[in-house]
């Protein structure tokens, strides 16, 4: 999940947050509600926000769902820009994305500061 940190808040890109499906997988729906329950803000079609006070909970939640084996790594790992510094508490569940991924998106002229504006419904 593409992520960035601004003012001690982790923002997870709106396209990458899990979505709720009424008749979807129990694991995926549980993942959606678990992530949403610790988010400071989780508006539709917007980035989800996690203040530094819940980063340890975010780390534990991502590790737990990753270890379950039901979700893919890209769904349970935070991907930061190569120039970003990853806080120690989030390092076990984070990686840096390839510079090419961010370069392609930086060309988009929208309000999401280099992120595509499309989003998945949930």
Biopython code that builds the backbone (N, CA, C, O; Angstrom):
import numpy as np
from Bio.PDB.StructureBuilder import StructureBuilder

atoms = [
    (1, "UNK", "N", (0.851, -1.165, 0.000)),
    (1, "UNK", "CA", (0.000, 0.000, 0.000)),
    (1, "UNK", "C", (0.899, 1.231, 0.000)),
    (1, "UNK", "O", (1.756, 1.390, 0.870)),
    (2, "UNK", "N", (0.695, 2.085, -0.973)),
    (2, "UNK", "CA", (1.493, 3.307, -1.033)),
    (2, "UNK", "C", (1.187, 4.180, 0.171)),
    (2, "UNK", "O", (0.029, 4.376, 0.540)),
    (3, "UNK", "N", (2.237, 4.696, 0.769)),
    (3, "UNK", "CA", (2.070, 5.500, 1.977)),
    (3, "UNK", "C", (3.033, 6.681, 1.962)),
    (3, "UNK", "O", (4.058, 6.670, 1.279)),
    (4, "UNK", "N", (2.674, 7.685, 2.726)),
    (4, "UNK", "CA", (3.554, 8.828, 2.937)),
    (4, "UNK", "C", (3.309, 9.340, 4.348)),
    (4, "UNK", "O", (2.265, 9.077, 4.946)),
    (5, "UNK", "N", (4.280, 10.071, 4.868)),
    (5, "UNK", "CA", (4.153, 10.645, 6.204)),
    (5, "UNK", "C", (4.277, 12.159, 6.100)),
    (5, "UNK", "O", (5.219, 12.688, 5.508)),
    (6, "UNK", "N", (3.312, 12.835, 6.687)),
    (6, "UNK", "CA", (3.338, 14.289, 6.772)),
    (6, "UNK", "C", (2.873, 14.679, 8.163)),
    (6, "UNK", "O", (1.821, 14.233, 8.622)),
    (7, "UNK", "N", (3.655, 15.509, 8.829)),
    (7, "UNK", "CA", (3.295, 15.994, 10.170)),
    (7, "UNK", "C", (2.941, 14.869, 11.132)),
    (7, "UNK", "O", (1.944, 14.942, 11.850)),
    (8, "UNK", "N", (3.766, 13.831, 11.140)),
    (8, "UNK", "CA", (3.583, 12.687, 12.044)),
    (8, "UNK", "C", (2.269, 11.931, 11.799)),
    (8, "UNK", "O", (1.717, 11.325, 12.718)),
    (9, "UNK", "N", (1.782, 11.971, 10.580)),
    (9, "UNK", "CA", (0.582, 11.233, 10.190)),
    (9, "UNK", "C", (0.921, 10.392, 8.961)),
    (9, "UNK", "O", (1.434, 10.907, 7.967)),
    (10, "UNK", "N", (0.630, 9.093, 9.038)),
    (10, "UNK", "CA", (0.792, 8.214, 7.880)),
    (10, "UNK", "C", (-0.474, 8.314, 7.056)),
    (10, "UNK", "O", (-1.584, 8.182, 7.572)),
    (11, "UNK", "N", (-0.293, 8.549, 5.765)),
    (11, "UNK", "CA", (-1.402, 8.579, 4.824)),
    (11, "UNK", "C", (-1.262, 7.356, 3.923)),
    (11, "UNK", "O", (-0.227, 7.168, 3.283)),
    (12, "UNK", "N", (-2.306, 6.522, 3.873)),
    (12, "UNK", "CA", (-2.326, 5.380, 2.958)),
    (12, "UNK", "C", (-3.194, 5.770, 1.769)),
    (12, "UNK", "O", (-4.333, 6.215, 1.915)),
    (13, "UNK", "N", (-2.620, 5.589, 0.603)),
    (13, "UNK", "CA", (-3.270, 6.022, -0.630)),
    (13, "UNK", "C", (-4.665, 5.415, -0.767)),
    (13, "UNK", "O", (-4.870, 4.231, -0.501)),
    (14, "UNK", "N", (-5.604, 6.234, -1.182)),
    (14, "UNK", "CA", (-7.005, 5.813, -1.275)),
    (14, "UNK", "C", (-7.216, 4.616, -2.196)),
    (14, "UNK", "O", (-8.118, 3.813, -1.956)),
    (15, "UNK", "N", (-6.411, 4.479, -3.236)),
    (15, "UNK", "CA", (-6.551, 3.331, -4.145)),
    (15, "UNK", "C", (-6.087, 2.033, -3.500)),
    (15, "UNK", "O", (-6.470, 0.946, -3.932)),
    (16, "UNK", "N", (-5.266, 2.148, -2.472)),
    (16, "UNK", "CA", (-4.633, 0.969, -1.894)),
    (16, "UNK", "C", (-5.267, 0.478, -0.599)),
    (16, "UNK", "O", (-4.960, -0.622, -0.141)),
    (17, "UNK", "N", (-6.137, 1.268, -0.011)),
    (17, "UNK", "CA", (-6.777, 0.812, 1.231)),
    (17, "UNK", "C", (-7.737, -0.326, 0.892)),
    (17, "UNK", "O", (-8.279, -0.370, -0.212)),
    (18, "UNK", "N", (-7.949, -1.243, 1.827)),
    (18, "UNK", "CA", (-8.878, -2.342, 1.535)),
    (18, "UNK", "C", (-10.306, -1.798, 1.380)),
    (18, "UNK", "O", (-10.626, -0.709, 1.857)),
    (19, "UNK", "N", (-11.121, -2.553, 0.725)),
    (19, "UNK", "CA", (-12.510, -2.124, 0.583)),
    (19, "UNK", "C", (-13.436, -3.205, 1.104)),
    (19, "UNK", "O", (-13.100, -4.389, 1.123)),
    (20, "UNK", "N", (-14.598, -2.769, 1.520)),
    (20, "UNK", "CA", (-15.606, -3.662, 2.088)),
    (20, "UNK", "C", (-16.536, -4.135, 0.984)),
    (20, "UNK", "O", (-17.023, -3.335, 0.186)),
    (21, "UNK", "N", (-16.781, -5.446, 0.943)),
    (21, "UNK", "CA", (-17.758, -6.021, 0.022)),
    (21, "UNK", "C", (-18.782, -6.764, 0.860)),
    (21, "UNK", "O", (-18.428, -7.601, 1.690)),
    (22, "UNK", "N", (-20.033, -6.459, 0.644)),
    (22, "UNK", "CA", (-21.101, -7.067, 1.437)),
    (22, "UNK", "C", (-21.027, -8.592, 1.442)),
    (22, "UNK", "O", (-21.235, -9.217, 2.482)),
    (23, "UNK", "N", (-20.738, -9.186, 0.311)),
    (23, "UNK", "CA", (-20.639, -10.646, 0.235)),
    (23, "UNK", "C", (-19.195, -11.070, -0.022)),
    (23, "UNK", "O", (-18.943, -12.108, -0.635)),
    (24, "UNK", "N", (-18.254, -10.263, 0.449)),
    (24, "UNK", "CA", (-16.846, -10.550, 0.216)),
    (24, "UNK", "C", (-16.257, -11.488, 1.249)),
    (24, "UNK", "O", (-16.949, -11.999, 2.130)),
    (25, "UNK", "N", (-14.975, -11.694, 1.117)),
    (25, "UNK", "CA", (-14.214, -12.554, 2.012)),
    (25, "UNK", "C", (-14.270, -12.036, 3.450)),
    (25, "UNK", "O", (-14.156, -10.835, 3.697)),
    (26, "UNK", "N", (-14.445, -12.953, 4.380)),
    (26, "UNK", "CA", (-14.477, -12.586, 5.800)),
    (26, "UNK", "C", (-13.145, -11.963, 6.208)),
    (26, "UNK", "O", (-13.122, -10.990, 6.961)),
    (27, "UNK", "N", (-12.036, -12.517, 5.715)),
    (27, "UNK", "CA", (-10.712, -11.984, 6.063)),
    (27, "UNK", "C", (-10.544, -10.564, 5.537)),
    (27, "UNK", "O", (-10.119, -9.672, 6.271)),
    (28, "UNK", "N", (-10.876, -10.356, 4.274)),
    (28, "UNK", "CA", (-10.728, -9.016, 3.698)),
    (28, "UNK", "C", (-11.651, -8.007, 4.369)),
    (28, "UNK", "O", (-11.247, -6.869, 4.608)),
    (29, "UNK", "N", (-12.862, -8.395, 4.670)),
    (29, "UNK", "CA", (-13.779, -7.473, 5.350)),
    (29, "UNK", "C", (-13.302, -7.193, 6.778)),
    (29, "UNK", "O", (-13.419, -6.063, 7.253)),
    (30, "UNK", "N", (-12.771, -8.197, 7.462)),
    (30, "UNK", "CA", (-12.215, -7.984, 8.807)),
    (30, "UNK", "C", (-11.013, -7.055, 8.741)),
    (30, "UNK", "O", (-10.837, -6.203, 9.611)),
    (31, "UNK", "N", (-10.185, -7.215, 7.714)),
    (31, "UNK", "CA", (-9.023, -6.356, 7.508)),
    (31, "UNK", "C", (-9.470, -4.912, 7.298)),
    (31, "UNK", "O", (-8.902, -3.988, 7.882)),
    (32, "UNK", "N", (-10.488, -4.723, 6.460)),
    (32, "UNK", "CA", (-11.052, -3.393, 6.228)),
    (32, "UNK", "C", (-11.478, -2.754, 7.550)),
    (32, "UNK", "O", (-11.078, -1.628, 7.849)),
    (33, "UNK", "N", (-12.287, -3.465, 8.343)),
    (33, "UNK", "CA", (-12.802, -2.884, 9.589)),
    (33, "UNK", "C", (-11.699, -2.675, 10.624)),
    (33, "UNK", "O", (-11.744, -1.704, 11.379)),
    (34, "UNK", "N", (-10.716, -3.564, 10.671)),
    (34, "UNK", "CA", (-9.614, -3.401, 11.619)),
    (34, "UNK", "C", (-8.790, -2.158, 11.281)),
    (34, "UNK", "O", (-8.486, -1.359, 12.166)),
    (35, "UNK", "N", (-8.430, -1.991, 10.011)),
    (35, "UNK", "CA", (-7.670, -0.802, 9.611)),
    (35, "UNK", "C", (-8.486, 0.472, 9.798)),
    (35, "UNK", "O", (-7.968, 1.504, 10.223)),
    (36, "UNK", "N", (-9.750, 0.378, 9.477)),
    (36, "UNK", "CA", (-10.601, 1.563, 9.608)),
    (36, "UNK", "C", (-10.787, 1.954, 11.078)),
    (36, "UNK", "O", (-10.893, 3.139, 11.392)),
    (37, "UNK", "N", (-10.829, 0.972, 11.973)),
    (37, "UNK", "CA", (-11.093, 1.258, 13.384)),
    (37, "UNK", "C", (-9.959, 2.025, 14.058)),
    (37, "UNK", "O", (-10.201, 2.747, 15.025)),
    (38, "UNK", "N", (-8.730, 1.883, 13.570)),
    (38, "UNK", "CA", (-7.626, 2.622, 14.192)),
    (38, "UNK", "C", (-7.240, 3.874, 13.408)),
    (38, "UNK", "O", (-6.374, 4.634, 13.840)),
    (39, "UNK", "N", (-7.877, 4.088, 12.262)),
    (39, "UNK", "CA", (-7.579, 5.278, 11.456)),
    (39, "UNK", "C", (-8.131, 6.526, 12.127)),
    (39, "UNK", "O", (-9.223, 6.518, 12.697)),
    (40, "UNK", "N", (-7.360, 7.585, 12.046)),
    (40, "UNK", "CA", (-7.857, 8.874, 12.532)),
    (40, "UNK", "C", (-8.948, 9.397, 11.615)),
    (40, "UNK", "O", (-9.940, 9.966, 12.069)),
    (41, "UNK", "N", (-8.749, 9.196, 10.308)),
    (41, "UNK", "CA", (-9.741, 9.557, 9.300)),
    (41, "UNK", "C", (-9.704, 8.488, 8.227)),
    (41, "UNK", "O", (-8.630, 8.036, 7.828)),
    (42, "UNK", "N", (-10.874, 8.083, 7.760)),
    (42, "UNK", "CA", (-10.956, 7.083, 6.691)),
    (42, "UNK", "C", (-12.117, 7.412, 5.758)),
    (42, "UNK", "O", (-13.037, 6.611, 5.591)),
    (43, "UNK", "N", (-12.064, 8.610, 5.144)),
    (43, "UNK", "CA", (-13.164, 9.014, 4.265)),
    (43, "UNK", "C", (-13.155, 8.232, 2.953)),
    (43, "UNK", "O", (-12.106, 7.779, 2.493)),
    (44, "UNK", "N", (-14.322, 8.084, 2.366)),
    (44, "UNK", "CA", (-14.425, 7.417, 1.067)),
    (44, "UNK", "C", (-13.626, 8.194, 0.032)),
    (44, "UNK", "O", (-13.620, 9.424, 0.010)),
    (45, "UNK", "N", (-12.951, 7.434, -0.826)),
    (45, "UNK", "CA", (-12.213, 7.990, -1.952)),
    (45, "UNK", "C", (-11.151, 9.009, -1.544)),
    (45, "UNK", "O", (-10.771, 9.865, -2.343)),
    (46, "UNK", "N", (-10.682, 8.919, -0.330)),
    (46, "UNK", "CA", (-9.600, 9.780, 0.168)),
    (46, "UNK", "C", (-8.583, 8.902, 0.896)),
    (46, "UNK", "O", (-8.871, 7.763, 1.265)),
    (47, "UNK", "N", (-7.400, 9.455, 1.089)),
    (47, "UNK", "CA", (-6.365, 8.728, 1.825)),
    (47, "UNK", "C", (-6.796, 8.527, 3.268)),
    (47, "UNK", "O", (-7.429, 9.395, 3.870)),
    (48, "UNK", "N", (-6.444, 7.368, 3.812)),
    (48, "UNK", "CA", (-6.709, 7.084, 5.223)),
    (48, "UNK", "C", (-5.539, 7.604, 6.042)),
    (48, "UNK", "O", (-4.391, 7.537, 5.602)),
    (49, "UNK", "N", (-5.828, 8.123, 7.235)),
    (49, "UNK", "CA", (-4.819, 8.766, 8.060)),
    (49, "UNK", "C", (-4.624, 8.038, 9.388)),
    (49, "UNK", "O", (-5.583, 7.645, 10.053)),
    (50, "UNK", "N", (-3.345, 7.872, 9.755)),
    (50, "UNK", "CA", (-2.981, 7.206, 11.004)),
    (50, "UNK", "C", (-1.975, 8.076, 11.759)),
    (50, "UNK", "O", (-0.838, 8.248, 11.318)),
    (51, "UNK", "N", (-2.406, 8.625, 12.906)),
    (51, "UNK", "CA", (-1.520, 9.456, 13.718)),
    (51, "UNK", "C", (-0.458, 8.584, 14.372)),
    (51, "UNK", "O", (-0.633, 7.372, 14.499)),
    (52, "UNK", "N", (0.632, 9.199, 14.782)),
    (52, "UNK", "CA", (1.763, 8.466, 15.357)),
    (52, "UNK", "C", (1.373, 7.662, 16.603)),
    (52, "UNK", "O", (2.021, 6.664, 16.917)),
    (53, "UNK", "N", (0.336, 8.080, 17.305)),
    (53, "UNK", "CA", (-0.105, 7.354, 18.504)),
    (53, "UNK", "C", (-0.592, 5.938, 18.199)),
    (53, "UNK", "O", (-0.588, 5.085, 19.086)),
    (54, "UNK", "N", (-1.003, 5.679, 16.980)),
    (54, "UNK", "CA", (-1.520, 4.340, 16.639)),
    (54, "UNK", "C", (-0.572, 3.553, 15.738)),
    (54, "UNK", "O", (-0.938, 2.485, 15.246)),
    (55, "UNK", "N", (0.642, 4.062, 15.513)),
    (55, "UNK", "CA", (1.564, 3.368, 14.616)),
    (55, "UNK", "C", (1.909, 1.967, 15.113)),
    (55, "UNK", "O", (2.054, 1.053, 14.302)),
    (56, "UNK", "N", (2.041, 1.779, 16.409)),
    (56, "UNK", "CA", (2.344, 0.429, 16.916)),
    (56, "UNK", "C", (1.156, -0.511, 16.648)),
    (56, "UNK", "O", (1.349, -1.679, 16.310)),
    (57, "UNK", "N", (-0.054, 0.002, 16.798)),
    (57, "UNK", "CA", (-1.249, -0.793, 16.490)),
    (57, "UNK", "C", (-1.300, -1.097, 14.988)),
    (57, "UNK", "O", (-1.646, -2.209, 14.589)),
    (58, "UNK", "N", (-0.957, -0.120, 14.172)),
    (58, "UNK", "CA", (-0.928, -0.323, 12.726)),
    (58, "UNK", "C", (0.099, -1.392, 12.368)),
    (58, "UNK", "O", (-0.175, -2.277, 11.557)),
    (59, "UNK", "N", (1.276, -1.308, 12.973)),
    (59, "UNK", "CA", (2.314, -2.303, 12.720)),
    (59, "UNK", "C", (1.836, -3.701, 13.098)),
    (59, "UNK", "O", (1.999, -4.642, 12.322)),
    (60, "UNK", "N", (1.255, -3.842, 14.268)),
    (60, "UNK", "CA", (0.795, -5.153, 14.740)),
    (60, "UNK", "C", (-0.327, -5.696, 13.865)),
    (60, "UNK", "O", (-0.372, -6.890, 13.566)),
    (61, "UNK", "N", (-1.223, -4.820, 13.462)),
    (61, "UNK", "CA", (-2.337, -5.229, 12.621)),
    (61, "UNK", "C", (-1.825, -5.716, 11.265)),
    (61, "UNK", "O", (-2.242, -6.771, 10.785)),
    (62, "UNK", "N", (-0.918, -4.948, 10.644)),
    (62, "UNK", "CA", (-0.377, -5.348, 9.347)),
    (62, "UNK", "C", (0.411, -6.650, 9.450)),
    (62, "UNK", "O", (0.296, -7.513, 8.579)),
    (63, "UNK", "N", (1.211, -6.802, 10.507)),
    (63, "UNK", "CA", (1.959, -8.043, 10.706)),
    (63, "UNK", "C", (1.026, -9.236, 10.881)),
    (63, "UNK", "O", (1.250, -10.300, 10.304)),
    (64, "UNK", "N", (-0.004, -9.053, 11.668)),
    (64, "UNK", "CA", (-0.944, -10.136, 11.938)),
    (64, "UNK", "C", (-1.626, -10.618, 10.664)),
    (64, "UNK", "O", (-1.710, -11.822, 10.420)),
    (65, "UNK", "N", (-2.107, -9.691, 9.861)),
    (65, "UNK", "CA", (-2.786, -10.089, 8.622)),
    (65, "UNK", "C", (-1.793, -10.631, 7.596)),
    (65, "UNK", "O", (-2.141, -11.518, 6.817)),
    (66, "UNK", "N", (-0.568, -10.113, 7.583)),
    (66, "UNK", "CA", (0.451, -10.637, 6.665)),
    (66, "UNK", "C", (0.794, -12.077, 7.028)),
    (66, "UNK", "O", (0.923, -12.929, 6.149)),
    (67, "UNK", "N", (0.939, -12.347, 8.314)),
    (67, "UNK", "CA", (1.302, -13.687, 8.774)),
    (67, "UNK", "C", (0.168, -14.693, 8.596)),
    (67, "UNK", "O", (0.408, -15.900, 8.583)),
    (68, "UNK", "N", (-1.059, -14.206, 8.459)),
    (68, "UNK", "CA", (-2.188, -15.130, 8.286)),
    (68, "UNK", "C", (-2.090, -15.895, 6.971)),
    (68, "UNK", "O", (-2.587, -17.016, 6.859)),
    (69, "UNK", "N", (-1.452, -15.290, 5.987)),
    (69, "UNK", "CA", (-1.310, -15.948, 4.688)),
    (69, "UNK", "C", (-2.482, -15.762, 3.753)),
    (69, "UNK", "O", (-2.447, -16.250, 2.624)),
    (70, "UNK", "N", (-3.521, -15.068, 4.190)),
    (70, "UNK", "CA", (-4.700, -14.878, 3.351)),
    (70, "UNK", "C", (-4.601, -13.658, 2.449)),
    (70, "UNK", "O", (-5.306, -13.568, 1.444)),
    (71, "UNK", "N", (-3.736, -12.725, 2.798)),
    (71, "UNK", "CA", (-3.609, -11.497, 2.022)),
    (71, "UNK", "C", (-2.204, -11.401, 1.444)),
    (71, "UNK", "O", (-1.245, -11.909, 2.026)),
    (72, "UNK", "N", (-2.094, -10.753, 0.310)),
    (72, "UNK", "CA", (-0.800, -10.602, -0.341)),
    (72, "UNK", "C", (0.075, -9.555, 0.330)),
    (72, "UNK", "O", (-0.403, -8.717, 1.093)),
    (73, "UNK", "N", (1.355, -9.621, 0.033)),
    (73, "UNK", "CA", (2.322, -8.690, 0.617)),
    (73, "UNK", "C", (2.013, -7.247, 0.258)),
    (73, "UNK", "O", (2.154, -6.359, 1.099)),
    (74, "UNK", "N", (1.602, -7.001, -0.954)),
    (74, "UNK", "CA", (1.298, -5.615, -1.367)),
    (74, "UNK", "C", (0.078, -5.068, -0.634)),
    (74, "UNK", "O", (-0.116, -3.854, -0.572)),
    (75, "UNK", "N", (-0.735, -5.948, -0.085)),
    (75, "UNK", "CA", (-1.914, -5.515, 0.671)),
    (75, "UNK", "C", (-1.608, -5.254, 2.141)),
    (75, "UNK", "O", (-2.378, -4.582, 2.828)),
    (76, "UNK", "N", (-0.496, -5.778, 2.619)),
    (76, "UNK", "CA", (-0.197, -5.695, 4.051)),
    (76, "UNK", "C", (1.134, -5.010, 4.337)),
    (76, "UNK", "O", (1.616, -5.039, 5.469)),
    (77, "UNK", "N", (1.723, -4.403, 3.335)),
    (77, "UNK", "CA", (3.006, -3.731, 3.509)),
    (77, "UNK", "C", (2.881, -2.288, 3.041)),
    (77, "UNK", "O", (2.266, -2.014, 2.010)),
    (78, "UNK", "N", (3.464, -1.369, 3.798)),
    (78, "UNK", "CA", (3.471, 0.043, 3.431)),
    (78, "UNK", "C", (4.626, 0.298, 2.475)),
    (78, "UNK", "O", (5.753, -0.125, 2.733)),
    (79, "UNK", "N", (4.354, 0.982, 1.380)),
    (79, "UNK", "CA", (5.386, 1.304, 0.393)),
    (79, "UNK", "C", (5.608, 2.807, 0.388)),
    (79, "UNK", "O", (4.709, 3.578, 0.050)),
    (80, "UNK", "N", (6.808, 3.213, 0.764)),
    (80, "UNK", "CA", (7.146, 4.629, 0.827)),
    (80, "UNK", "C", (8.008, 5.032, -0.362)),
    (80, "UNK", "O", (8.645, 4.192, -0.997)),
    (81, "UNK", "N", (8.019, 6.310, -0.651)),
    (81, "UNK", "CA", (8.878, 6.870, -1.686)),
    (81, "UNK", "C", (10.326, 6.602, -1.293)),
    (81, "UNK", "O", (10.650, 6.631, -0.106)),
    (82, "UNK", "N", (11.206, 6.341, -2.259)),
    (82, "UNK", "CA", (12.603, 6.023, -1.945)),
    (82, "UNK", "C", (13.330, 7.095, -1.123)),
    (82, "UNK", "O", (14.288, 6.782, -0.416)),
    (83, "UNK", "N", (12.895, 8.329, -1.209)),
    (83, "UNK", "CA", (13.542, 9.416, -0.459)),
    (83, "UNK", "C", (12.988, 9.578, 0.955)),
    (83, "UNK", "O", (13.543, 10.329, 1.757)),
    (84, "UNK", "N", (11.906, 8.882, 1.261)),
    (84, "UNK", "CA", (11.272, 9.018, 2.581)),
    (84, "UNK", "C", (12.028, 8.226, 3.641)),
    (84, "UNK", "O", (12.629, 7.188, 3.363)),
    (85, "UNK", "N", (11.981, 8.739, 4.844)),
    (85, "UNK", "CA", (12.528, 8.037, 5.998)),
    (85, "UNK", "C", (11.392, 7.251, 6.647)),
    (85, "UNK", "O", (10.314, 7.795, 6.886)),
    (86, "UNK", "N", (11.632, 5.981, 6.928)),
    (86, "UNK", "CA", (10.601, 5.144, 7.541)),
    (86, "UNK", "C", (10.852, 5.102, 9.045)),
    (86, "UNK", "O", (11.948, 4.739, 9.472)),
    (87, "UNK", "N", (9.855, 5.467, 9.857)),
    (87, "UNK", "CA", (10.018, 5.420, 11.319)),
    (87, "UNK", "C", (10.312, 3.989, 11.781)),
    (87, "UNK", "O", (9.777, 3.034, 11.218)),
    (88, "UNK", "N", (11.159, 3.841, 12.804)),
    (88, "UNK", "CA", (11.532, 2.505, 13.284)),
    (88, "UNK", "C", (10.348, 1.591, 13.584)),
    (88, "UNK", "O", (10.404, 0.401, 13.276)),
    (89, "UNK", "N", (9.285, 2.114, 14.174)),
    (89, "UNK", "CA", (8.141, 1.272, 14.532)),
    (89, "UNK", "C", (7.450, 0.689, 13.296)),
    (89, "UNK", "O", (6.814, -0.361, 13.386)),
    (90, "UNK", "N", (7.566, 1.352, 12.152)),
    (90, "UNK", "CA", (6.901, 0.874, 10.935)),
    (90, "UNK", "C", (7.822, 0.076, 10.017)),
    (90, "UNK", "O", (7.354, -0.496, 9.033)),
    (91, "UNK", "N", (9.114, 0.026, 10.315)),
    (91, "UNK", "CA", (10.053, -0.683, 9.441)),
    (91, "UNK", "C", (9.704, -2.159, 9.225)),
    (91, "UNK", "O", (9.887, -2.654, 8.113)),
    (92, "UNK", "N", (9.214, -2.882, 10.231)),
    (92, "UNK", "CA", (8.889, -4.306, 9.988)),
    (92, "UNK", "C", (7.778, -4.528, 8.965)),
    (92, "UNK", "O", (7.648, -5.628, 8.428)),
    (93, "UNK", "N", (6.980, -3.503, 8.687)),
    (93, "UNK", "CA", (5.859, -3.659, 7.762)),
    (93, "UNK", "C", (5.963, -2.703, 6.574)),
    (93, "UNK", "O", (4.965, -2.396, 5.922)),
    (94, "UNK", "N", (7.188, -2.234, 6.300)),
    (94, "UNK", "CA", (7.371, -1.223, 5.261)),
    (94, "UNK", "C", (8.494, -1.565, 4.311)),
    (94, "UNK", "O", (9.362, -2.388, 4.605)),
    (95, "UNK", "N", (8.454, -0.906, 3.156)),
    (95, "UNK", "CA", (9.499, -1.006, 2.154)),
    (95, "UNK", "C", (9.518, 0.305, 1.388)),
    (95, "UNK", "O", (8.652, 1.162, 1.568)),
    (96, "UNK", "N", (10.511, 0.447, 0.537)),
    (96, "UNK", "CA", (10.543, 1.587, -0.364)),
    (96, "UNK", "C", (10.119, 1.107, -1.736)),
    (96, "UNK", "O", (10.519, 0.026, -2.168)),
    (97, "UNK", "N", (9.312, 1.901, -2.426)),
    (97, "UNK", "CA", (8.893, 1.567, -3.785)),
    (97, "UNK", "C", (10.011, 1.921, -4.745)),
    (97, "UNK", "O", (10.908, 2.699, -4.421)),
    (98, "UNK", "N", (9.943, 1.343, -5.921)),
    (98, "UNK", "CA", (10.937, 1.690, -6.927)),
    (98, "UNK", "C", (10.694, 3.121, -7.375)),
    (98, "UNK", "O", (9.544, 3.552, -7.456)),
    (99, "UNK", "N", (11.745, 3.859, -7.664)),
    (99, "UNK", "CA", (11.585, 5.256, -8.086)),
    (99, "UNK", "C", (10.719, 5.400, -9.326)),
    (99, "UNK", "O", (10.078, 6.433, -9.515)),
    (100, "UNK", "N", (10.690, 4.364, -10.184)),
    (100, "UNK", "CA", (9.898, 4.421, -11.408)),
    (100, "UNK", "C", (8.404, 4.549, -11.127)),
    (100, "UNK", "O", (7.696, 5.266, -11.835)),
    (101, "UNK", "N", (7.922, 3.852, -10.090)),
    (101, "UNK", "CA", (6.496, 3.917, -9.757)),
    (101, "UNK", "C", (6.087, 5.331, -9.414)),
    (101, "UNK", "O", (5.026, 5.788, -9.839)),
    (102, "UNK", "N", (6.911, 6.034, -8.651)),
    (102, "UNK", "CA", (6.584, 7.395, -8.253)),
    (102, "UNK", "C", (6.813, 8.369, -9.389)),
    (102, "UNK", "O", (6.109, 9.375, -9.477)),
    (103, "UNK", "N", (7.778, 8.104, -10.267)),
    (103, "UNK", "CA", (8.051, 8.995, -11.395)),
    (103, "UNK", "C", (6.866, 9.025, -12.345)),
    (103, "UNK", "O", (6.495, 10.090, -12.840)),
    (104, "UNK", "N", (6.261, 7.856, -12.608)),
    (104, "UNK", "CA", (5.096, 7.791, -13.489)),
    (104, "UNK", "C", (3.934, 8.579, -12.915)),
    (104, "UNK", "O", (3.220, 9.259, -13.652)),
    (105, "UNK", "N", (3.743, 8.496, -11.631)),
    (105, "UNK", "CA", (2.620, 9.156, -10.988)),
    (105, "UNK", "C", (2.854, 10.647, -10.803)),
    (105, "UNK", "O", (1.894, 11.414, -10.727)),
    (106, "UNK", "N", (4.107, 11.069, -10.729)),
    (106, "UNK", "CA", (4.411, 12.476, -10.503)),
    (106, "UNK", "C", (3.997, 13.328, -11.688)),
    (106, "UNK", "O", (3.837, 14.541, -11.550)),
    (107, "UNK", "N", (3.819, 12.712, -12.854)),
    (107, "UNK", "CA", (3.409, 13.453, -14.036)),
    (107, "UNK", "C", (1.936, 13.862, -13.972)),
    (107, "UNK", "O", (1.516, 14.788, -14.667)),
    (108, "UNK", "N", (1.162, 13.180, -13.147)),
    (108, "UNK", "CA", (-0.271, 13.488, -13.044)),
    (108, "UNK", "C", (-0.449, 14.834, -12.363)),
    (108, "UNK", "O", (0.153, 15.099, -11.322)),
    (109, "UNK", "N", (-1.280, 15.683, -12.959)),
    (109, "UNK", "CA", (-1.514, 17.010, -12.399)),
    (109, "UNK", "C", (-2.839, 16.992, -11.648)),
    (109, "UNK", "O", (-3.878, 17.355, -12.199)),
    (110, "UNK", "N", (-2.798, 16.564, -10.379)),
    (110, "UNK", "CA", (-4.019, 16.493, -9.585)),
    (110, "UNK", "C", (-3.738, 16.918, -8.155)),
    (110, "UNK", "O", (-2.617, 17.307, -7.829)),
    (111, "UNK", "N", (-4.742, 16.845, -7.309)),
    (111, "UNK", "CA", (-4.653, 17.339, -5.942)),
    (111, "UNK", "C", (-3.997, 16.346, -4.992)),
    (111, "UNK", "O", (-3.867, 16.641, -3.804)),
    (112, "UNK", "N", (-3.586, 15.196, -5.468)),
    (112, "UNK", "CA", (-3.080, 14.173, -4.559)),
    (112, "UNK", "C", (-1.562, 14.138, -4.488)),
    (112, "UNK", "O", (-0.994, 13.134, -4.061)),
    (113, "UNK", "N", (-0.903, 15.195, -4.889)),
    (113, "UNK", "CA", (0.541, 15.316, -4.772)),
    (113, "UNK", "C", (1.274, 14.118, -5.341)),
    (113, "UNK", "O", (2.066, 13.477, -4.651)),
    (114, "UNK", "N", (1.005, 13.819, -6.610)),
    (114, "UNK", "CA", (1.732, 12.744, -7.265)),
    (114, "UNK", "C", (1.033, 11.402, -7.230)),
    (114, "UNK", "O", (1.539, 10.439, -7.807)),
    (115, "UNK", "N", (-0.095, 11.304, -6.585)),
    (115, "UNK", "CA", (-0.841, 10.048, -6.571)),
    (115, "UNK", "C", (-1.981, 10.167, -7.548)),
    (115, "UNK", "O", (-2.550, 11.244, -7.724)),
    (116, "UNK", "N", (-2.315, 9.068, -8.182)),
    (116, "UNK", "CA", (-3.442, 9.066, -9.115)),
    (116, "UNK", "C", (-4.726, 9.372, -8.351)),
    (116, "UNK", "O", (-4.867, 9.028, -7.178)),
    (117, "UNK", "N", (-5.649, 10.020, -9.035)),
    (117, "UNK", "CA", (-6.879, 10.420, -8.343)),
    (117, "UNK", "C", (-7.985, 9.386, -8.417)),
    (117, "UNK", "O", (-9.029, 9.563, -7.788)),
    (118, "UNK", "N", (-7.788, 8.301, -9.173)),
    (118, "UNK", "CA", (-8.819, 7.260, -9.240)),
    (118, "UNK", "C", (-8.873, 6.533, -7.893)),
    (118, "UNK", "O", (-7.875, 6.484, -7.175)),
    (119, "UNK", "N", (-10.020, 5.976, -7.556)),
    (119, "UNK", "CA", (-10.096, 5.212, -6.319)),
    (119, "UNK", "C", (-11.064, 4.052, -6.469)),
    (119, "UNK", "O", (-11.931, 4.050, -7.342)),
    (120, "UNK", "N", (-10.899, 3.085, -5.615)),
    (120, "UNK", "CA", (-11.777, 1.915, -5.619)),
    (120, "UNK", "C", (-12.927, 2.149, -4.652)),
    (120, "UNK", "O", (-12.705, 2.691, -3.569)),
    (121, "UNK", "N", (-14.131, 1.767, -4.999)),
    (121, "UNK", "CA", (-15.244, 1.900, -4.059)),
    (121, "UNK", "C", (-15.169, 0.843, -2.979)),
    (121, "UNK", "O", (-14.638, -0.241, -3.216)),
    (122, "UNK", "N", (-15.684, 1.130, -1.808)),
    (122, "UNK", "CA", (-15.766, 0.153, -0.722)),
    (122, "UNK", "C", (-17.015, 0.321, 0.073)),
    (122, "UNK", "O", (-17.243, -0.422, 1.027)),
]
sb = StructureBuilder()
sb.init_structure("model")
sb.init_model(0)
sb.init_chain("A")
sb.init_seg("    ")
for serial, (resi, resn, name, xyz) in enumerate(atoms, 1):
    if name == "N":
        sb.init_residue(resn, " ", resi, " ")
    sb.init_atom(name, np.array(xyz, "f"), 0.0, 1.0, " ", f" {name:<3s}", serial, name[0])
structure = sb.get_structure()
